[in-house]
């Protein structure tokens, strides 16, 4: 995974939602069912209320725009989870 691409995606997400809303952004390279490269993006938010629907619905468009500026055509697949849910998953894995 290219660190520059990971930071670019994280920057777009954090910029889109503002300070104090996003706890972490994890980006992993994967392949889809057709064998094409994808970026799996997991956004963990603080959980102090629901995320803005308009921002969650359009964040991929903003990420794709930035990726294309860097000549990267890999499609991002994004998922959102609250910090509490992420901590629960980490506790189960331990």
N, C-alpha and C positions, 0 to 999 in steps of 0.2 A: 504494500500500500504506500503510495507516494505521500509523504508527510505534507508537502505543499498543497495537494488536493484535499487532504483531510482537514487542514487548517482553513482552506478556502470555504469548504462546506460548513464547517463549524462557525466561521465568521458570518456567513450569510444567515444561518439559523439564529445566532445570537443577536445580530443586527435587526432581524425581522421581528423578534419577540421582545427585545429590550432587556435592560439590566435586571437581574434578580429573578427572572422568570425561568431561565434554563439552568439546570444543575450540571448537566454534561451532554456532550454530543460524541457518539462513537461511530466511526466509519470503518467498514470492513469491505474488502473487495470479495465478490462472489460471482457465481454464474446463475443465470435463470434457467428455466426448464428447456429452453432452446439452445443452451450452451453459450449465450451471449454474456459478456461481462456486465456486472451491475455493481453499484455501491449500495450496501445495506447500511442505512443511517438510522441509528437509534437515538432519539432525543428524550432525555430524562428532564422533566420539568418539576419545579418545586411543589406543585400540588396545592397552591394557595387559591384555588378556584379554577374554573375551566379555562383552557386556552381560547384565544380569539379564533372563532371558526373561519373567518376570512383569511387570517394569517396561516392557519394550518392547511387550508385548502389551496393556497397559492405559493407556499414556500418552495415546492418542487420547481415551479416555473422560475423562481428567482435563482435557485441553485443551478438549474440547467443553463440559464443565461450566463452565469459566472463561469461554469464549466466550459461552455462554448468559447468564451473569451480566451480561455487557456487551451483551446483546440482539443478539448476532452469531450468525447461523445458518449461516454459511459452513462447509462441512465441510473439515477438515484431512486431507491425504494426507501421510503421513510416510515418509521413507526414512532409513536409517542407513548410514553408511560410516565406515570407519576413517580416521584422519588420513593414514596412508600412501596409501590409495586416493585420497583427495581431493587430495593433493599430486601424485599421478601424473596425475590428470585435468587439473589446472591446468598441469602441465608439458607435456602433450600439446596443450593449447589454445594455448600460447604460441608 
